[in-house]
Amino acid sequence: MERLGIGLIGFGMIGKVHALAYREMPHYYPNALPPIELAAICTTRAESAQRAAREINFCAWTTSIDELVARDDVHIVDVCLPNYAHRPAILAAIRAGKHVIVDKPLAMNSREAQEIVDAARAGNVRVGMVFNYRFVPALMLAQKIISENALGQIYHFDLNYLHTGYQNPNRAMSWRLRHSQSGGGALVDLGSHVIDMARYLLGEFESVSAMTRTYVNERPVDASKVNTSNVKRETVDVDDAAWLNAKMQNGAQGTIFVTRFATGAVDDMNIQIYGERGALKFSLQDGNVLQFFDATANSSQQGWTRIPTGTQYSGAVVPPPRSILGWNRTHAENIFQFLRAIAENKPFAPDAVDGLRVHEVIDEAYANDG
């Protein structure tokens, strides 16, 4: 390919992170890709689309998804929209013959996800997922250690992802709190990351059951009126926290816990995996380090080893490997690897099938809730 024309749909927080990734990529990997062209951006309002185009130097702007995907200079469509808007945007891009990358989750549920997988296969286009934690160097190392059987048989595991910010009962309603727009609560929002991480590290799920909890059952529709007598409230129909019991096809059994009610948490993902010959620990708040316990070592030398990983990305020029990892860098690496796979016509993961598998686990968990 002579160049890679990017069409970005959505310019919220994730849209801005992706836009920055496209701008920074040529500095991380000089000459590794065809030139990246920020061809067009689409948002719902003309004012925001114009402002986004100006801020990030997109060549064009529009408020029409159909118009964006029809452009000849757009080769790859990046979907950074709320969950309920993923399916129509992705399918529009596929119908236009464009490759797609989409921030998690793929869709609202496994039925929609399967439709996307089928459409992409029929249209002979690629759909890549942004599950950016697969591109944390410490977790890439963890996957390598497990794949080389250094832990032996995996006995059990514990994965959790803790966020805060929803404890205030006067926090206003949003699409994330409506099942019709989100597909689920914390289990979809945070669980999609850790379910994908469990698959990345341990393989496919065999079975899963869940218990979910909603702590605040009603929220104000308009936050500006919470202190008035006529405040209107809306029922919350998604989970604030979810506990999963999971069994993997390799025999490992474990727990997955996600919550948006972890008071004091920032962005806390924690992973513990225990096997017959060793164990691994990882914390996103200590994201430059993987902890490894080698049970085969001499007993006098056994203990947890902290392995610094930093920004160890093969072929990257900047920042140097000793540098500490930033959250934006994991998104950039995820997107770079997808673009390189497109340019070189090579396989890429995570793709739409990985997105589908996550939805299948979520759907099974909700079906077996309680």
Steps between C-alpha positions, in 0.01 A plus 500: 500500500632846409333664798254433780205737502328512839136587551426558870142480627456662839718747685432439867775394737586178312477675164757753616729222627483327163556824309814566704617145430483558123701819535766339720535169313752618237728609786472164679560302180662712226442357151334187637165586340380674187436870575200550726251759380231633731243508223173582674325521834132460581309620804130563556524881492661721237663724762675210677602340169654826378679551829636142500622533142677822592655366821637176353549617139253270328463578131120504514209480740141382480198418715403204280645154554387394153683796353820420689512130406427583134811716465767362269777633725369304801643148514460421871210607718563546872180474706512684835130521584268391784422127498157531339648681200772243422298257288351749250830683455703180454250351257494824298879486471495132403239565231730771364787249485703668774706335772389587854656535841266546796550569867357234731239356518432390144124543525211473748484121522613182328216509246616838369864392523432189292328715236814716478730197474285353223481830310877552519566149365250547219645841415861380523597784734680497834346608829752555779427554869662739742563288808799713590608306809623221273769751405636566848859364482470332840188313389659414166781343703246320721336350191841386373588338834168315511518394134847352564345291780722656767211485748408142411138409565302808597304435819310821561492872429351824620442803276335820610449847359403775742370846416344768714270794428148361506448500878333843498124430464461841339727414211275552200378231264700432187505242222733284710220455756230399250499139383338599171805715419788320673407131489590471868674671788839443659512152349496649149695818572785349704432130465563503126864589573564233762304230316715566195809496721399163645468365144833658397686342790309178568305405188129443450231489767319172563226635729414808700244608757447839659352707776434867430398790721350843439560732795321813379170410339391848390694802380410855404440555132645852522790558741433875503165443677606260777446765768158609375162369606404378155803281430408222260657161556548203270537132586847353462476159330867398483743355753738711708713196589530140384663185639574215258600142569673363193645171382738501206544227241854435630354405839587821683226636721474851634315819572445825318375805691415839353352805665444870443447547877856444627544806718858627469582297191645678199546250217578182687533179301656214692596155374615195696562163337624192688641183341688186593845642417454870557272798536450851360371825644427830328347829608415775253594754766850348488475447128872504417564180694401133477546288812607138446544216749709206380411195709765292319787711634714387791292539816759734651460731201124493463308824522303747293711662229403843371573513126515860367341526157448872432427578135669199344344498154701331228609744231376815672742793485346715773459504790797286610414160652601616849222763495191454711185394320214736427135404441495683165797294383307171535224634274756619247669159495166321456410726206850482349498121497160503326617748237815296438293184458285680242801643314681164494189283464585299810283359781405725789359444847288612670247502219121482467498132596675591825235766554230241434651255749494767771133569430423128518655481848312813613170367365555166677588679823182709489295189415646326806473798736413402855 
